[in-house]
């Protein structure tokens, strides 16, 4: 028996069960079949239960050369979207005995300091959003098994990519607005160099080129409500009514909220004078008035798929293919032109 106040060891279990430590390792590692008698295995399990023995996972992982730890690199947590991504990734990870360390890039995007003395020594793999891709170089994450989120599959540095069907979401938004009679569009684009935002711009322009009589203006804005308000007001002011856009397609819900504020400053009503759409379906979308027409992105499923893809990479399997579907949610911010 172990001394009072000390943690029971595999040697204590072996002594209580009357077997060798090797037999204890085989049984508790579930590798005993064909090597240890079933009655002996049950005796080992009973001894472990009685003593309250728990394997020293840290020591075991060091022997295996694995920490069972994954780093999730995301932009600064300014919205609940990336919190949802973390929740989904951690849910899948826990089912497979992995932990997830969340590392938001301090400036939202761009370089980040190494959160570990050596990322390669401390991690089994990395999941990273393309919006925080530059942080990978600083933490040497691009030298580890890597899954990229919202990243160009044809040019990704990762072993796998997992994407939402952003192009499909923009198509749904465009078709909805065109069906309402809108032909003069403003794209309030996120001022961020990222593939996922390039997809939004490219798809919107392509859809509107196919629509007779449609026109498109573009204004860029920082990813903030205040930045969007300033940019949208500048883009909408000073235009006579016949030239003013009747629909504003925003790259995310925060930009849409800023557009609401700009519209009110200019005396424009949403949706009577100006239809506005977002993309994300954050809690903000149903908190503003009128509630926002936007594209629902399943952040938790996104995180789950990212973790599942990394597990596949670590096990030498091919990750599941195909983008994650998205859904247009029509609310009160869009109406006839």
BAROTOR-782401 format. One record per atom (N, C-alpha, C, CB): x negated, y, z negated. Coordinates in steps of 0.2 Angstrom, whole numbers, padded with zeros to 4 digits, always signed. Atoms other than C-alpha are relative to their C-alpha. Glycine has a CB too. Layout:
REM residues N
XYZ/...
***
This chain:
REM residues 337
-0004-0006+0000/+0000+0000+0000/-0004+0006+0000/+0005+0000-0006/+0004-0006+0000/-0006+0018+0003/+0000+0003-0007/+0003+0005+0005/+0000-0004+0007/-0011+0029-0012/+0005+0005+0000/-0007+0003-0001/-0005-0005+0001/+0002+0040-0019/-0002+0007+0003/+0002+0001-0007/+0002-0006-0003/+0003+0056-0009/-0003+0000+0007/-0003+0004-0004/+0003+0000-0006/-0006+0050+0006/+0004-0003+0006/-0007-0005+0000/-0004+0002-0006/+0001+0046+0024/-0002-0007+0001/-0001+0005+0006/+0002+0007-0002/+0002+0027+0028/-0003+0000+0006/+0007-0004-0001/+0004+0001-0006/-0010+0021+0041/+0002-0006+0003/-0007+0001-0001/-0001+0007-0004/-0009+0007+0054/-0004-0005-0004/-0003+0000+0007/+0003+0005+0004/-0021-0002+0042/+0004-0002-0006/-0007+0003-0003/-0005+0002+0005/-0008-0001+0028/+0005-0005+0003/+0003+0006-0003/-0005+0004-0003/+0005-0008+0040/-0003-0007+0001/+0002+0003+0007/+0003+0006-0001/-0007-0022+0045/-0001-0004-0006/-0007+0001+0004/+0001+0004+0007/-0011-0027+0027/+0007-0002-0002/-0003+0005-0005/-0007+0002+0002/+0008-0027+0023/+0003-0005+0004/+0005+0006+0000/-0003+0005-0005/+0013-0037+0038/-0005-0007+0000/+0001+0003+0007/+0004+0006+0000/-0002-0049+0036/-0003-0001+0007/+0003-0006-0002/+0003+0000-0007/-0009-0045+0054/-0006+0004+0001/+0006+0001+0005/+0005-0005-0001/-0023-0036+0062/+0002+0007+0002/-0005-0003+0006/-0002-0006-0003/-0023-0018+0067/+0001+0000+0007/-0006+0005-0002/-0001+0001-0007/-0024-0023+0085/+0007-0002+0001/-0005-0005+0003/-0006+0002-0001/-0008-0032+0083/+0005+0005-0002/+0002-0006-0005/-0004-0005+0001/+0000-0017+0075/+0001+0005+0006/-0002+0004-0007/+0000-0004-0005/-0005-0006+0089/+0004-0003+0006/-0008+0001+0003/-0004+0003-0006/+0002-0018+0102/+0007+0000-0001/-0002-0008+0001/-0007+0000+0001/+0019-0019+0093/+0003+0007+0000/+0001-0004-0007/-0003-0007+0001/+0021-0001+0089/-0001+0004+0007/-0003+0004-0005/+0001-0002-0007/+0015+0003+0107/+0004-0003+0005/-0007+0000+0002/-0004+0004-0004/+0028-0009+0114/-0003-0003+0005/+0005+0005+0003/+0004+0004-0005/+0015-0019+0123/-0002-0007-0003/-0007+0003+0001/+0002+0006+0003/+0016-0035+0112/+0003-0006+0004/+0004+0000-0007/-0003+0006-0003/+0027-0046+0123/-0005-0004+0004/+0005+0002+0005/+0005+0004-0003/+0017-0061+0128/-0007-0001-0003/-0001+0001+0008/+0006+0000+0004/+0003-0057+0116/+0001-0001-0007/-0003+0007+0002/-0001+0001+0007/+0011-0057+0099/+0007-0003+0000/+0000+0007-0003/-0006+0003+0001/+0025-0068+0093/+0005+0004-0002/-0001-0006-0005/-0005-0005+0001/+0042-0060+0092/+0001+0000-0008/+0007-0003+0003/+0000+0000+0007/+0043-0065+0073/-0005+0005-0003/+0000-0007-0003/+0005-0004+0003/+0027-0057+0070/+0001+0008+0002/-0007-0002+0003/-0002-0007-0002/+0032-0041+0080/+0005+0003-0005/+0002+0000+0007/-0006-0002+0004/+0048-0040+0069/-0003+0002-0007/+0005-0005-0001/+0003-0001+0007/+0037-0041+0053/-0004+0006+0000/-0005-0006-0002/+0004-0006+0000/+0026-0027+0059/+0005+0006+0000/-0004+0000+0006/-0005-0006+0000/+0041-0016+0063/+0003+0001-0007/+0006-0001+0005/-0003+0000+0006/+0049-0020+0046/-0005+0003-0005/+0002-0007-0003/+0005-0003+0004/+0032-0016+0037/+0000+0008+0001/-0007-0003+0001/+0001-0007-0002/+0031+0001+0047/+0006+0004-0003/+0000+0001+0007/-0006-0003+0002/+0049+0005+0042/+0000+0001-0008/+0006-0004+0002/+0001+0000+0008/+0046+0001+0023/-0005+0005-0002/-0002-0007-0002/+0006-0005+0002/+0030+0011+0022/+0002+0007+0003/-0006-0002+0003/-0002-0007-0003/+0038+0026+0032/-0006+0002+0005/+0000+0005-0005/+0006-0001-0005/+0023+0024+0045/+0002+0004+0006/-0003-0006+0002/-0001-0003-0006/+0023+0036+0059/-0007+0001+0004/+0003+0008-0001/+0007+0000-0004/+0009+0035+0073/-0002+0007+0000/+0001-0003+0007/+0003-0006-0001/-0003+0049+0074/-0001+0002+0007/-0007+0000-0004/-0001-0002-0007/+0002+0056+0091/-0006+0004+0002/+0006+0003+0001/+0006-0005-0002/-0012+0069+0091/-0006-0005+0002/-0002+0005-0005/+0006+0004-0001/-0026+0056+0089/+0002-0005+0006/-0001-0004-0006/-0001+0004-0006/-0017+0044+0101/-0001+0003+0007/+0007-0003-0001/+0001-0004-0006/-0016+0057+0114/-0007+0002+0002/+0005+0006+0000/+0007-0002-0001/-0034+0062+0112/-0003-0007+0003/-0003+0002-0006/+0002+0007-0002/-0038+0043+0115/+0002-0001+0008/+0001-0006-0004/-0003+0001-0007/-0027+0043+0131/-0003+0006+0005/+0007+0000+0000/+0002-0006-0004/-0034+0060+0137/+0006+0004+0002/-0004-0003+0006/-0006-0003-0002/-0017+0067+0137/+0003+0004-0006/+0006-0005+0003/-0003-0004+0006/-0009+0081+0126/+0008+0000+0001/-0002+0007+0000/-0007+0000-0001/+0009+0078+0133/+0003+0007-0001/+0003-0005-0004/-0002-0007+0001/+0010+0097+0134/+0000+0003+0007/-0005+0004-0005/-0001-0003-0007/+0016+0107+0149/+0001+0008-0001/+0006-0002+0004/+0000-0007+0001/+0014+0126+0151/+0005+0003+0006/-0007+0003+0001/-0005-0003-0005/+0029+0136+0159/-0002+0007+0000/+0007-0001-0003/+0002-0007-0001/+0023+0152+0166/+0005+0004+0004/-0007+0001+0004/-0005-0004-0002/+0036+0165+0169/-0001+0008+0000/+0007-0002-0003/+0000-0007+0001/+0038+0184+0171/+0002+0001-0007/+0004+0004+0005/-0003-0002+0006/+0041+0194+0155/+0007-0002-0001/-0002+0007-0002/-0007+0002+0001/+0057+0188+0147/+0005+0006-0001/+0000-0005-0006/-0004-0006+0000/+0067+0203+0152/+0007-0002+0001/-0002+0005+0005/-0007+0002-0001/+0083+0193+0156/+0000-0007-0003/+0002+0000+0008/-0001+0007+0002/+0091+0177+0150/-0001-0005+0005/+0007-0001-0003/+0000+0005-0006/+0088+0169+0167/-0006-0005-0002/-0002+0003+0006/+0006+0004+0001/+0070+0163+0162/+0000-0004-0007/-0006+0004+0000/-0002+0004+0006/+0076+0158+0145/+0004-0006+0001/+0004+0004-0005/-0004+0006-0003/+0088+0146+0154/-0005-0005+0003/+0006+0002+0004/+0005+0005-0003/+0074+0139+0164/-0004-0003-0005/-0005+0005+0005/+0004+0003+0006/+0064+0136+0148/+0004-0006-0003/-0002+0005-0005/-0004+0005+0004/+0079+0127+0140/+0001-0006+0004/+0007+0004-0001/-0001+0006-0004/+0082+0116+0155/-0007-0004+0000/+0002+0002+0007/+0007+0004+0000/+0063+0111+0156/-0001-0003-0006/-0006+0005+0002/+0001+0003+0006/+0062+0108+0138/+0004-0006-0002/+0000+0005-0006/-0005+0005+0001/+0077+0097+0138/-0002-0006+0003/+0007+0002+0003/+0002+0006-0004/+0070+0085+0151/-0007-0002-0003/-0001+0002+0007/+0007+0002+0003/+0052+0086+0143/+0001-0004-0006/-0004+0006-0001/-0001+0003+0006/+0059+0081+0126/+0002-0008+0001/+0005+0003-0004/-0002+0007-0001/+0067+0065+0133/-0006-0004+0002/+0005+0000+0006/+0005+0004-0002/+0050+0060+0140/-0006+0001-0005/-0002+0002+0007/+0006+0000+0005/+0039+0064+0124/-0004+0006+0002/-0003-0006+0000/+0005-0006-0001/+0032+0081+0131/+0003+0006-0003/+0000+0001+0008/-0002-0006+0002/+0032+0098+0124/-0001+0005+0005/-0004+0002-0007/+0001-0005-0005/+0034+0114+0134/-0002+0007-0004/+0006+0001+0004/+0002-0007+0003/+0024+0130+0129/+0002+0005+0005/-0008+0000-0001/-0003-0006-0004/+0032+0146+0136/-0005+0005+0000/+0007+0002-0002/+0005-0006-0001/+0019+0159+0143/+0003+0005+0004/-0006-0003+0002/-0002-0006-0004/+0027+0175+0149/-0006+0004+0002/+0006+0004-0003/+0005-0004-0002/+0015+0185+0159/+0001+0007-0003/+0000+0001+0008/-0002-0006+0004/+0013+0201+0148/+0003+0006+0004/-0007+0002-0003/-0002-0005-0004/+0016+0213+0162/+0006-0001+0004/-0006+0003+0004/-0005+0002-0005/+0030+0204+0170/-0002-0004+0006/+0004+0006+0002/+0003+0003-0006/+0020+0200+0185/-0008+0001-0001/+0003+0002+0007/+0007-0002+0000/+0001+0200+0188/-0004-0005-0004/-0001+0007-0001/+0005+0004+0004/-0014+0193+0179/+0002+0000-0007/-0007+0003+0000/-0002+0001+0007/-0012+0186+0162/-0007-0003-0004/+0006-0005-0001/+0005+0002+0004/-0025+0182+0148/+0001-0008-0001/-0002+0003-0006/-0001+0007+0002/-0029+0163+0145/+0003-0001-0007/-0007-0003+0001/-0003+0002+0007/-0018+0157+0131/-0003-0005-0004/+0007-0001+0001/+0004+0005+0003/-0030+0143+0128/-0007+0001+0001/+0003-0007+0002/+0008-0001-0002/-0049+0142+0127/-0001-0004+0006/-0004-0004-0006/+0000+0003-0006/-0047+0130+0141/+0006-0004+0002/-0006-0006+0000/-0007+0002-0002/-0031+0127+0150/+0000-0008+0002/+0003+0004+0005/+0000+0006-0003/-0037+0111+0158/-0001-0005-0006/-0006-0001+0004/+0001+0005+0005/-0042+0103+0141/+0007+0000-0004/-0006+0003-0005/-0006+0000+0005/-0025+0108+0132/+0006-0002+0004/+0000+0007-0002/-0007+0001-0004/-0012+0104+0146/-0001-0006+0004/+0001+0007+0004/-0001+0006-0005/-0006+0090+0156/+0002+0003+0007/+0005-0005-0002/-0002-0002-0006/+0002+0101+0169/+0003+0007-0001/+0005-0004+0003/-0003-0006+0001/+0010+0118+0173/+0006+0001+0005/-0006+0006+0003/-0005-0002-0004/+0026+0124+0180/+0000+0008+0000/+0007-0002-0003/+0001-0007+0000/+0026+0142+0186/+0004+0003+0005/-0008+0002+0002/-0004-0004-0004/+0037+0155+0194/-0004+0004+0005/+0005+0005-0004/+0004-0004-0005/+0031+0163+0210/-0001+0007-0002/+0003+0000+0007/+0001-0007+0002/+0034+0180+0202/-0006+0001-0005/+0007+0002-0004/+0006-0001+0005/+0020+0176+0189/-0006-0004+0003/+0002-0003-0007/+0005+0004-0003/+0009+0167+0202/-0007+0002-0002/+0001-0001+0007/+0007-0002+0001/-0006+0178+0199/-0003-0002-0007/+0000+0008+0001/+0003+0002+0006/-0007+0173+0181/-0003-0007+0000/+0006+0000-0005/+0002+0007-0001/-0011+0155+0187/-0008+0000+0000/+0003-0003+0005/+0007+0000-0001/-0029+0160+0192/-0003+0002-0007/-0002+0006+0005/+0003-0002+0006/-0033+0168+0175/+0000-0006-0005/+0004+0006-0003/-0001+0005+0005/-0027+0153+0165/-0003-0007+0003/+0007-0001-0002/+0002+0006-0003/-0034+0141+0178/+0005-0005+0001/-0006-0003-0003/-0006+0005-0001/-0017+0133+0180/+0000-0003+0007/+0006+0004-0001/+0000+0003-0007/-0020+0131+0199/-0005-0006+0001/-0001+0005+0005/+0005+0005-0001/-0033+0118+0195/+0003-0006-0004/-0007+0001-0003/-0004+0005+0004/-0020+0107+0185/+0006-0002+0004/+0003+0003-0007/-0006+0002-0003/-0005+0097+0191/+0005+0006+0000/+0003-0007-0003/-0004-0006+0000/+0006+0111+0196/+0007+0000+0004/-0004+0006+0003/-0006-0001-0003/+0024+0114+0201/+0002+0007+0000/+0006-0005-0003/-0001-0007-0001/+0029+0131+0208/+0008+0000+0001/-0003+0003+0007/-0007-0002+0000/+0047+0138+0206/+0001+0006+0005/+0003+0001-0007/-0002-0006-0005/+0055+0150+0219/-0006+0002+0004/+0003+0006-0004/+0006-0001-0003/+0040+0148+0230/+0000-0003+0007/-0006-0004-0004/+0000+0002-0007/+0037+0146+0249/-0003-0007+0000/-0004+0005+0004/+0002+0007-0001/+0036+0127+0252/-0006-0001+0005/+0005-0005+0002/+0005+0001-0005/+0025+0129+0267/-0007+0003-0002/+0002+0004+0006/+0007-0003+0002/+0011+0140+0258/-0001-0001-0008/+0000+0007+0002/+0001+0001+0007/+0013+0134+0240/-0007-0003-0002/+0006-0004-0003/+0006+0003+0003/-0003+0130+0229/+0002-0006-0004/-0004+0006-0004/-0002+0005+0005/+0007+0118+0219/+0001-0007+0004/+0007+0001-0003/-0001+0007-0002/+0009+0099+0221/+0007-0001+0002/-0002-0005-0005/-0007+0000-0002/+0027+0102+0223/+0003+0007-0001/+0004-0005-0005/-0004-0006+0001/+0040+0116+0224/+0007-0001-0001/-0001+0005+0006/-0007+0001+0002/+0057+0118+0217/+0003+0007+0001/+0001-0003-0007/-0003-0006-0002/+0069+0131+0224/+0007+0000-0001/-0002+0002+0007/-0007-0001+0000/+0086+0138+0222/+0002+0002+0008/+0003+0005-0005/-0002-0001-0007/+0096+0140+0239/+0001+0008+0000/+0006-0004+0002/-0001-0007+0000/+0093+0159+0238/+0003+0002+0007/-0006+0004-0001/-0003-0002-0007/+0096+0161+0257/+0007-0002+0001/-0004-0004+0006/-0007+0001-0001/+0112+0152+0256/+0004+0005-0005/+0001-0007-0003/-0003-0005+0004/+0117+0164+0242/+0001+0006+0003/-0003+0001-0007/+0000-0006-0003/+0113+0179+0252/+0005-0001+0006/-0007+0002+0003/-0005+0001-0006/+0123+0171+0267/+0007+0001-0003/-0001-0007+0003/-0006+0000+0003/+0138+0169+0255/+0002+0008-0001/+0001-0004-0006/-0001-0007+0001/+0137+0187+0250/+0002+0004+0006/-0006+0004-0004/+0000-0004-0006/+0135+0194+0267/+0007-0002+0004/-0005-0002+0005/-0006+0002-0003/+0150+0184+0274/+0006+0003-0004/+0000-0008+0000/-0006-0003+0004/+0161+0190+0260/+0001+0007+0001/-0002-0001-0008/-0001-0007-0001/+0157+0208+0263/+0002+0001+0007/-0007+0003-0001/-0002-0001-0007/+0159+0207+0282/+0007-0002+0000/-0004-0005+0004/-0007+0002+0000/+0176+0198+0279/+0004+0006-0003/+0001-0006-0003/-0004-0005+0003/+0181+0213+0269/+0000+0007+0004/-0003+0002-0007/+0000-0006-0005/+0177+0225+0284/-0006+0004-0001/+0006+0004-0001/+0006-0005+0001/+0160+0232+0278/-0005-0001+0006/-0003-0002-0006/+0005+0000-0006/+0148+0236+0292/-0006+0005-0002/+0003+0003+0006/+0005-0004+0002/+0137+0249+0284/-0003-0002-0007/+0002+0008-0001/+0003+0003+0006/+0125+0241+0271/-0006+0003-0002/-0002-0008+0002/+0006-0002+0003/+0112+0246+0259/-0003-0006-0004/+0001+0007-0005/+0003+0006+0004/+0100+0233+0252/-0005+0004-0005/-0005-0004+0005/+0004-0002+0006/+0093+0238+0235/-0004-0005-0002/+0005+0003-0006/+0004+0006+0001/+0078+0227+0235/-0005+0001-0005/-0004+0000+0007/+0004+0000+0005/+0067+0223+0221/-0007+0002+0002/+0000-0007-0004/+0007-0003-0002/+0050+0232+0222/-0005-0005-0003/-0001+0007-0002/+0004+0006+0003/+0041+0215+0218/-0003-0004+0006/+0003-0004-0005/+0003+0004-0005/+0029+0206+0230/+0001-0007-0002/-0007+0002+0002/-0001+0007+0002/+0037+0189+0228/+0004-0004+0006/+0004-0001-0006/-0003+0004-0006/+0043+0175+0241/+0007+0000-0001/-0003-0007+0000/-0007+0001+0002/+0060+0174+0232/+0004+0007+0003/+0001-0001-0007/-0003-0007-0002/+0063+0193+0236/+0000+0001+0008/-0003+0006-0004/+0001+0000-0008/+0056+0191+0254/+0006-0004+0003/-0006-0003+0002/-0005+0004-0003/+0069+0178+0257/+0007+0004+0000/+0001-0007-0004/-0006-0004+0001/+0083+0189+0251/+0001+0005+0006/+0001+0004-0006/+0000-0005-0005/+0078+0203+0263/+0000-0003+0007/-0007+0004+0000/+0000+0003-0007/+0075+0192+0278/+0007-0003+0002/-0006-0006+0000/-0006+0004-0001/+0091+0182+0276/+0006+0006+0001/+0002-0004-0005/-0005-0005-0001/+0102+0198+0274/-0001+0004+0007/-0001+0006-0005/+0001-0003-0007/+0094+0206+0290/+0002-0004+0005/-0008+0002+0000/-0002+0004-0005/+0096+0191+0300/+0008-0001+0000/-0003-0007-0002/-0008+0001+0000/+0115+0189+0295/+0003+0006+0003/+0003-0001-0007/-0003-0006-0002/+0118+0207+0299/-0001+0002+0007/-0002+0006-0004/+0002-0001-0007/+0109+0207+0316/+0006-0004+0004/-0007-0003+0001/-0005+0004-0004/+0123+0194+0321/+0007+0003+0000/+0000-0007-0003/-0006-0003+0001/+0137+0205+0315/+0001+0007+0005/+0001+0002-0007/-0001-0006-0004/+0143+0218+0329/+0002+0006-0004/+0006-0002+0005/-0001-0007+0003/+0142+0236+0323/-0003+0000-0007/+0007+0001+0000/+0003-0001+0007/+0133+0232+0307/-0007+0004+0000/-0001-0007-0003/+0006-0004+0001/+0119+0243+0301/-0003-0001-0007/+0001+0008+0001/+0003+0001+0007/+0107+0241+0286/-0006+0005-0001/-0003-0007+0001/+0005-0004+0003/+0097+0253+0276/-0003-0004-0006/+0003+0007-0002/+0003+0003+0006/+0084+0247+0263/-0003+0005-0005/-0005-0005+0003/+0003-0005+0005/+0079+0256+0247/-0003-0005-0005/+0005+0005-0004/+0004+0004+0005/+0066+0248+0235/+0001+0003-0007/-0007-0001+0002/-0001-0002+0007/+0068+0249+0216/-0004-0005-0005/+0008+0000-0002/+0003+0004+0006/+0059+0243+0200/+0005-0005-0002/-0003+0004-0005/-0005+0005+0003/+0067+0228+0192/+0002+0003-0007/-0003-0007-0001/-0003-0003+0006/+0076+0239+0179/+0006+0004+0002/-0005+0004-0004/-0006-0004-0001/+0093+0247+0177/-0002+0007+0002/+0005+0000-0006/+0002-0007-0001/+0085+0264+0176/-0003+0001+0007/-0004+0003-0006/+0003-0001-0007/+0074+0262+0191/+0005-0001+0006/-0006-0006+0000/-0006+0001-0005/+0089+0255+0201/+0004+0006+0001/+0004-0006-0002/-0004-0006+0000/+0099+0270+0196/-0003+0006+0004/+0002+0003-0007/+0003-0005-0003/+0086+0282+0202/-0001-0001+0008/-0007+0001-0003/+0001+0002-0007/+0083+0273+0219/+0006+0000+0003/-0004-0007+0000/-0006+0000-0004/+0101+0270+0223/+0003+0007+0001/+0005-0004-0004/-0003-0007+0000/+0106+0288+0219/-0004+0004+0006/-0001+0004-0006/+0003-0003-0006/+0092+0294+0231/+0002-0003+0007/-0008-0001-0001/-0002+0003-0007/+0097+0282+0245/+0007+0002+0002/+0000-0008-0001/-0007-0001-0001/+0116+0286+0243/+0002+0008+0001/+0004-0003-0005/-0002-0007+0000/+0115+0305+0241/-0002+0004+0006/-0003+0004-0006/+0002-0004-0006/+0115+0318+0254/+0003-0003+0007/-0007+0001+0001/-0003+0003-0006/+0124+0307+0267/+0007+0002+0001/-0001-0008+0000/-0007-0001-0001/+0140+0312+0275/+0004-0007+0000/+0001+0003+0007/-0004+0006+0001/+0154+0300+0272/+0000-0005+0006/+0007+0001-0001/+0000+0005-0006/+0154+0292+0290/-0007-0003+0000/+0001+0004+0006/+0007+0003+0000/+0135+0288+0287/-0001-0004-0006/-0005+0005+0002/+0001+0003+0007/+0136+0282+0269/+0001-0007+0000/+0003+0004-0005/-0001+0007+0001/+0134+0264+0266/+0007-0001-0004/-0006-0004-0003/-0006+0002+0004/+0150+0256+0260/-0001-0006-0004/+0006-0002+0005/+0001+0006+0005/+0142+0240+0252/-0007+0001-0001/+0002-0006+0004/+0007+0000+0002/+0126+0239+0242/-0001-0007-0002/-0001+0005-0006/+0002+0006+0002/+0118+0222+0241/-0006+0000-0004/-0001-0005+0007/+0005-0001+0005/+0107+0221+0226/-0004-0007-0001/+0002+0003-0007/+0004+0007+0001/+0093+0208+0223/+0001-0003-0007/-0008+0002+0001/-0002+0004+0006/+0098+0205+0205/+0005+0004-0003/-0006-0001-0004/-0005-0003+0003/+0111+0210+0193/-0002+0006-0004/+0003-0005-0006/+0002-0006+0003/+0101+0223+0184/+0000+0006+0005/-0007-0001-0003/+0000-0005-0005/+0099+0232+0200/+0007+0003+0002/-0004-0002+0007/-0007-0001-0001/+0118+0231+0203/+0002+0005-0006/+0004-0006+0000/-0002-0004+0006/+0121+0239+0185/-0003+0007+0001/-0003-0003-0006/+0003-0006-0001/+0109+0253+0190/+0004+0004+0006/-0007+0000+0002/-0004-0003-0005/+0119+0256+0206/+0007+0002-0002/+0001-0006+0006/-0006-0002+0003/+0135+0257+0196/-0001+0007-0003/+0003-0004-0005/+0002-0007+0004/+0127+0272+0186/-0001+0005+0006/-0006-0001-0004/+0001-0005-0005/+0121+0280+0202/+0006+0002+0004/-0005-0003+0005/-0006-0002-0003/+0138+0279+0210/+0004+0005-0004/+0004-0007+0001/-0004-0004+0005/+0147+0287+0195/-0003+0007+0000/+0000-0003-0007/+0003-0006+0000/+0134+0301+0195/+0002+0004+0007/-0008+0000+0000/-0001-0003-0007/+0138+0304+0214/+0008+0001+0001/-0003-0004+0005/-0007+0000-0001/+0157+0303+0211/+0003-0005+0004/+0002+0007+0003/-0002+0005-0004/+0159+0287+0220/+0003-0006-0005/-0006-0003+0004/-0003+0005+0004/+0171+0273+0214/-0002-0007+0002/+0008+0001+0000/+0001+0007-0001/+0167+0255+0213/+0006-0004-0002/-0006-0003-0004/+0002+0001-0007/+0174+0246+0223/+0004+0004+0005/+0001-0007+0002/-0004-0004-0005/+0186+0259+0231/-0005+0004+0005/+0004+0005-0003/+0005-0003-0005/+0171+0269+0239/-0006-0004+0001/-0002+0007-0003/+0006+0004-0001/+0157+0257+0237/+0001-0007-0003/-0006+0004-0004/+0001+0007+0003/+0156+0238+0235/-0007-0001-0002/+0003-0005+0005/+0006+0001+0003/+0142+0232+0225/-0001-0008-0002/-0002+0004-0006/+0001+0007+0002/+0135+0214+0223/-0007-0001-0003/+0000-0005+0007/+0007+0002+0003/+0121+0206+0213/-0002-0007+0001/+0001+0001-0008/+0002+0007-0002/+0112+0190+0212/-0003-0003-0007/-0005+0000+0006/+0003+0003+0006/+0109+0179+0196/+0006-0002-0004/-0004+0005-0005/-0005+0001+0005/+0126+0180+0186/-0002-0001-0007/+0004-0007+0002/+0001+0000+0007/+0119+0185+0170/+0006+0002-0004/-0006+0006-0001/-0005-0003+0004/+0129+0190+0155/+0002+0007+0002/-0002-0001-0007/-0001-0007-0002/+0128+0208+0161/+0005+0000+0005/-0007+0003+0002/-0004-0001-0005/+0138+0204+0176/+0008+0000-0002/-0001-0006+0005/-0007+0000+0003/+0154+0201+0166/+0001+0005-0005/+0003-0006-0002/+0000-0005+0005/+0150+0215+0154/+0001+0007+0003/-0006+0000-0005/-0001-0007-0003/+0150+0230+0166/+0007+0000+0003/-0005+0001+0005/-0007-0001-0003/+0166+0237+0173/+0000+0004+0006/+0004+0004-0005/-0003+0007+0000/+0172+0232+0185/-0005-0006+0000/+0004+0000+0007/+0004+0005+0000/+0165+0215+0183/-0003-0001+0007/+0003-0007-0002/+0005+0000-0006/+0151+0211+0196/+0001-0006+0004/-0007+0001-0002/+0000+0006-0004/+0153+0200+0211/-0008-0002+0001/+0003+0002+0007/+0007+0002+0000/+0137+0190+0211/-0001-0007+0002/-0004+0002-0007/+0002+0007-0001/+0128+0174+0215/-0002-0004-0006/-0005-0001+0006/+0001+0004+0006/+0128+0161+0201/-0006-0004+0001/+0006-0004-0003/+0006+0005+0000/+0110+0153+0199/+0000-0004-0007/-0006+0004+0001/+0000+0005+0006/+0110+0138+0187/-0007+0000-0002/+0002-0007+0002/+0007-0001+0003/+0094+0143+0177/-0002-0007-0003/-0001+0006-0004/+0001+0006+0004/+0095+0127+0166/-0002-0005+0005/+0005-0001-0005/+0001+0005-0005/+0096+0116+0181/-0006+0001+0003/+0006-0001+0005/+0006-0002-0003/+0082+0125+0189/-0006-0003-0004/-0001+0008+0001/+0005+0003+0004/+0071+0121+0174/+0000-0007-0001/+0001+0003-0007/-0001+0008+0000/+0077+0103+0173/-0004-0003+0006/+0007-0002-0001/+0003+0003-0006/+0072+0100+0191/-0008+0002+0000/+0003+0004+0006/+0007-0001+0000/+0055+0109+0189/-0004-0005-0005/-0001+0007-0003/+0003+0005+0004/+0051+0097+0174/+0000-0006+0003/+0003+0000-0007/+0000+0007-0003/+0057+0082+0183/-0005-0001+0006/+0007-0001+0003/+0005+0000-0005/+0046+0087+0198/-0007-0001-0003/+0000+0006+0004/+0006+0000+0003/+0031+0089+0187/-0001-0007-0003/-0001+0005-0006/+0001+0007+0002/+0034+0072+0179/-0001-0005+0006/+0006-0002-0004/+0001+0004-0006/+0035+0064+0196/-0007+0001+0003/+0005+0002+0006/+0007-0001-0002/+0018+0072+0201/-0005-0003-0005/-0001+0008+0000/+0005+0003+0005/+0010+0066+0185/+0000-0008+0001/+0002+0002-0007/-0001+0008-0001/+0017+0048+0189/-0002-0002+0007/+0007-0002-0002/+0001+0001-0007/+0012+0049+0207/+0006-0002+0004/-0005-0006+0000/-0007+0001-0004/+0030+0049+0213/+0001+0006+0004/+0006-0002-0004/-0002-0006-0004/+0037+0060+0226/+0006+0003-0003/+0002-0002+0008/-0005-0003+0003/+0048+0073+0218/+0006+0000+0005/-0002+0008-0002/-0007-0001-0003/+0067+0075+0223/-0001+0006+0005/+0006+0001-0004/+0000-0005-0005/+0069+0085+0239/+0007+0004+0000/-0001-0003+0007/-0006-0004-0001/+0082+0099+0243/+0000+0005-0005/+0006-0005-0001/-0001-0006+0004/+0086+0116+0236/+0006-0001-0004/+0001+0006+0004/-0006+0001+0005/+0098+0118+0221/+0005+0005+0003/-0003+0002-0007/-0006-0004-0002/+0115+0124+0227/+0001+0006-0005/+0006-0004+0001/-0002-0006+0003/+0121+0142+0222/+0007+0001+0002/-0005+0006+0001/-0007-0001-0001/+0138+0149+0221/+0002+0007-0001/+0005-0004-0006/-0002-0007+0000/+0146+0166+0225/+0006+0000-0005/+0002+0002+0007/-0005-0001+0004/+0157+0172+0211/+0003+0007+0001/-0003+0000-0008/-0003-0006-0002/+0169+0185+0217/+0004+0003-0006/+0005-0001+0006/-0003-0003+0006/+0174+0198+0204/+0003+0007+0003/-0004+0001-0006/-0004-0006-0002/+0181+0216+0204/-0005+0005+0004/+0002+0003-0006/+0005-0005-0002/+0165+0225+0211/+0001+0001+0008/-0007-0001-0002/+0000+0000-0008/+0169+0221+0230/+0008+0001+0002/-0003-0006+0003/-0006-0001-0003/+0184+0227+0240/+0000+0002+0007/+0004+0005-0004/+0001-0002-0007/+0189+0232+0257/-0004+0006+0002/+0008+0001+0003/+0004-0006-0002/+0178+0244+0266/+0005+0006+0001/-0004-0001+0007/
***
